[in-house]
């Protein structure tokens, strides 16, 4: 994939995963940026110390979000001078609850590279310590370059105004996308829709989704699950994990 905005500075979303990175990625996509999300398979070149392989992938996109990109903010700054950096933040206890729901006891090789252990459950202190360390390092690194770093807290209401002012973009005339909300943060309409969906059996929800996918394919529209250009690579990596653990 080639960059959609080759004459604009790259944007690196360096908030730690589960801090609103998907919301920010959707917002950048709405603004016309090509966005690359989490790439689980990048753990292999990173373990080998092959930074050039990782950066050659980053080179294809206008914006990066999630991991391993957040942890590579220094390398990205050196490789792409003049880029813009966005740090999404979230309360520690809220972050840990969200991370526990999503990662739990799953052993993830990329998380081993990030935290020293691939499993969150039972290693909460190591995960919180790394979370804190990242935020401290980012703020220290950019303390003399405030114009290059934007800090956003979606729970505090940050949205289009701050983001577009930072990037020099025009604000879209639509609500800011908030992805992966916990149930307690849903509004009344969103809770009602979630409740309605839960009343349908899993097989009917799967059939409806398949139908919608077929219509999208007929109309030539992209798979919404691949908005961050990582679905196939991450699926392949997960299949490798499953095969290795079964052996």
C-alpha positions as CSV (number, residue, x, y, z in Angstrom):
1,X,0.0,0.0,0.0
2,X,1.3,3.5,-0.9
3,X,0.9,6.6,1.2
4,X,-2.2,8.6,0.5
5,X,-0.5,11.8,1.8
6,X,3.1,11.7,0.7
7,X,3.5,15.5,1.1
8,X,2.2,15.6,4.7
9,X,4.2,14.7,7.8
10,X,3.7,11.2,9.1
11,X,1.6,10.8,12.2
12,X,2.6,8.3,14.9
13,X,0.1,7.4,17.6
14,X,2.4,6.4,20.4
15,X,-0.2,5.9,23.2
16,X,0.1,2.4,24.7
17,X,-2.3,-0.1,23.5
18,X,-5.8,0.0,25.1
19,X,-5.6,3.7,25.6
20,X,-7.9,4.7,22.7
21,X,-5.5,3.8,19.9
22,X,-8.3,2.4,17.7
23,X,-10.4,5.5,18.2
24,X,-7.5,7.6,17.1
25,X,-6.8,5.3,14.2
26,X,-10.4,5.5,13.0
27,X,-10.2,9.3,13.3
28,X,-7.1,9.5,11.1
29,X,-8.6,7.2,8.6
30,X,-11.6,9.5,8.4
31,X,-9.2,12.4,7.8
32,X,-7.7,10.5,4.8
33,X,-4.6,9.0,6.3
34,X,-3.6,5.4,5.5
35,X,-3.2,3.8,8.9
36,X,-1.2,0.7,10.0
37,X,-2.2,-0.9,13.3
38,X,-0.8,-3.6,15.5
39,X,1.4,-6.0,13.7
40,X,2.0,-9.1,15.9
41,X,4.5,-10.6,13.4
42,X,6.9,-7.7,13.8
43,X,8.1,-9.4,17.0
44,X,10.4,-11.6,14.8
45,X,12.5,-8.9,13.2
46,X,12.5,-7.0,16.4
47,X,13.9,-9.9,18.3
48,X,16.6,-10.3,15.7
49,X,17.4,-6.6,15.9
50,X,16.4,-6.1,12.3
51,X,15.0,-2.6,12.5
52,X,15.3,-1.9,8.8
53,X,12.7,-4.6,8.1
54,X,10.2,-3.1,10.5
55,X,10.8,0.5,9.2
56,X,10.4,-0.7,5.6
57,X,6.8,-1.7,6.5
58,X,6.2,1.6,8.4
59,X,7.4,3.5,5.3
60,X,4.3,2.5,3.4
61,X,1.8,4.3,5.6
62,X,0.8,7.8,6.6
63,X,0.1,6.9,10.2
64,X,0.9,4.1,12.7
65,X,-1.0,3.1,15.8
66,X,-0.8,0.5,18.6
67,X,2.2,-1.8,19.2
68,X,5.0,-2.3,18.5
69,X,4.9,1.2,17.0
70,X,4.3,3.0,20.3
71,X,7.4,1.4,21.9
72,X,9.5,2.5,18.9
73,X,8.8,6.2,19.1
74,X,12.5,7.1,19.3
75,X,13.4,5.0,16.2
76,X,10.4,6.5,14.3
77,X,11.5,10.0,15.2
78,X,15.0,9.4,13.9
79,X,13.8,7.7,10.8
80,X,11.1,10.3,9.9
81,X,12.2,13.7,11.1
82,X,9.4,16.3,11.2
83,X,6.7,13.7,12.0
84,X,3.9,14.4,14.5
85,X,3.4,12.3,17.6
86,X,0.2,11.7,19.5
87,X,0.1,10.2,23.0
88,X,-3.2,8.8,24.1
89,X,-3.6,8.4,27.9
90,X,-5.9,6.5,30.3
91,X,-6.1,5.9,34.0
92,X,-4.0,3.0,35.2
93,X,-6.8,0.9,36.8
94,X,-9.1,1.4,33.8
95,X,-6.2,0.4,31.5
96,X,-5.4,-2.7,33.4
97,X,-9.1,-3.8,33.5
98,X,-9.3,-3.3,29.7
99,X,-6.0,-5.1,29.0
100,X,-7.1,-8.0,31.3
101,X,-10.3,-8.4,29.4
102,X,-8.6,-8.4,26.0
103,X,-5.3,-10.3,26.8
104,X,-6.1,-12.2,30.0
105,X,-4.1,-15.5,30.1
106,X,-3.2,-15.5,26.4
107,X,0.5,-15.9,25.7
108,X,1.4,-13.3,23.1
109,X,5.0,-13.2,21.8
110,X,4.9,-9.5,21.0
111,X,3.9,-8.8,24.6
112,X,6.9,-10.9,25.8
113,X,9.0,-8.4,23.8
114,X,7.2,-5.5,25.3
115,X,6.8,-6.6,28.9
116,X,9.3,-9.4,29.5
117,X,6.4,-11.9,29.8
118,X,3.7,-12.7,27.2
119,X,1.0,-13.3,29.7
120,X,-0.8,-10.5,31.6
121,X,-2.6,-12.7,34.2
122,X,-0.4,-13.1,37.2
123,X,2.1,-10.5,35.9
124,X,0.0,-7.4,36.4
125,X,2.8,-5.5,38.2
126,X,5.1,-6.0,35.2
127,X,2.4,-4.7,32.8
128,X,1.6,-1.6,34.9
129,X,5.3,-0.8,35.4
130,X,5.8,-0.9,31.6
131,X,2.7,1.2,31.1
132,X,4.1,3.8,33.5
133,X,7.6,3.6,32.0
134,X,6.3,4.3,28.5
135,X,4.4,7.5,29.5
136,X,7.4,8.7,31.5
137,X,9.8,8.1,28.6
138,X,7.6,9.8,26.0
139,X,7.1,12.9,28.1
140,X,10.8,13.1,28.9
141,X,11.8,12.6,25.3
142,X,9.5,15.4,24.0
143,X,9.8,17.8,26.9
144,X,11.8,20.4,24.8
145,X,9.6,19.8,21.7
146,X,6.0,20.5,22.8
147,X,4.9,21.3,19.3
148,X,5.7,17.8,18.1
149,X,3.6,16.0,20.7
150,X,-0.1,16.0,21.4
151,X,-1.5,14.3,24.4
152,X,-5.1,13.2,24.2
153,X,-7.5,11.8,26.8
154,X,-10.7,10.6,25.2
155,X,-12.3,10.1,28.6
156,X,-11.9,13.8,29.2
157,X,-13.7,14.7,26.0
158,X,-10.8,15.2,23.7
159,X,-11.7,14.8,20.0
160,X,-11.8,16.5,16.6
161,X,-11.0,20.0,17.8
162,X,-7.6,19.2,19.4
163,X,-6.6,16.6,16.9
164,X,-7.4,18.7,13.8
165,X,-5.7,21.8,15.3
166,X,-2.6,19.8,15.9
167,X,-2.5,18.3,12.4
168,X,-3.7,21.4,10.6
169,X,-6.8,19.5,9.3
170,X,-10.4,20.7,8.8
171,X,-12.8,19.2,11.4
172,X,-15.2,16.7,9.9
173,X,-18.9,17.3,10.3
174,X,-19.5,14.0,12.2
175,X,-19.0,12.7,15.7
176,X,-15.5,11.6,16.8
177,X,-15.2,7.8,16.5
178,X,-15.0,6.1,19.9
179,X,-14.1,2.4,19.5
180,X,-14.0,-0.4,22.0
181,X,-16.0,1.4,24.7
182,X,-16.6,-0.5,27.9
183,X,-20.2,-0.9,28.8
184,X,-20.2,1.7,31.5
185,X,-19.1,4.3,29.0
186,X,-21.8,3.6,26.5
187,X,-24.7,6.0,26.1
188,X,-28.3,5.0,26.4
189,X,-28.8,4.3,22.7
190,X,-25.5,2.3,22.5
191,X,-26.5,0.2,25.5
192,X,-29.9,-0.5,24.0
193,X,-28.4,-1.6,20.7
194,X,-25.9,-3.8,22.5
195,X,-28.8,-5.4,24.5
196,X,-30.8,-6.0,21.4
197,X,-27.8,-7.7,19.7
198,X,-27.3,-10.0,22.7
199,X,-30.8,-11.4,22.3
200,X,-29.9,-12.9,18.9
201,X,-28.1,-16.3,19.0
202,X,-24.5,-16.3,17.9
203,X,-25.3,-18.2,14.6
204,X,-27.8,-15.5,13.5
205,X,-25.3,-12.7,14.2
206,X,-22.7,-14.6,12.2
207,X,-25.1,-15.1,9.3
208,X,-26.0,-11.4,9.3
209,X,-22.4,-10.4,9.3
210,X,-21.6,-12.8,6.5
211,X,-24.5,-11.3,4.5
212,X,-23.2,-7.7,5.1
213,X,-19.7,-8.8,4.0
214,X,-21.1,-10.3,0.8
215,X,-22.9,-7.0,0.0
216,X,-19.7,-5.0,0.7
217,X,-17.7,-7.3,-1.6
218,X,-20.3,-6.9,-4.4
219,X,-20.1,-3.1,-4.0
220,X,-16.3,-3.2,-4.0
221,X,-16.0,-1.9,-0.4
222,X,-13.2,-2.9,1.8
223,X,-13.5,-5.2,4.8
224,X,-14.1,-3.0,7.8
225,X,-12.1,-5.4,10.0
226,X,-9.0,-4.5,7.9
227,X,-9.2,-0.7,8.3
228,X,-5.8,-0.8,9.9
229,X,-4.3,-2.9,7.2
230,X,-3.2,-5.7,9.5
231,X,-6.0,-8.4,9.5
232,X,-4.4,-11.0,7.3
233,X,-0.9,-10.6,8.8
234,X,-2.2,-11.0,12.4
235,X,-4.4,-13.9,11.5
236,X,-1.4,-15.7,10.0
237,X,0.7,-15.0,13.1
238,X,-2.1,-16.4,15.4
239,X,-2.2,-19.5,13.2
240,X,1.5,-19.9,13.7
241,X,1.1,-19.6,17.5
242,X,-1.7,-22.2,17.5
243,X,0.4,-24.7,15.4
244,X,3.5,-24.3,17.6
245,X,1.5,-24.7,20.8
246,X,-0.2,-27.8,19.5
247,X,3.1,-29.5,18.6
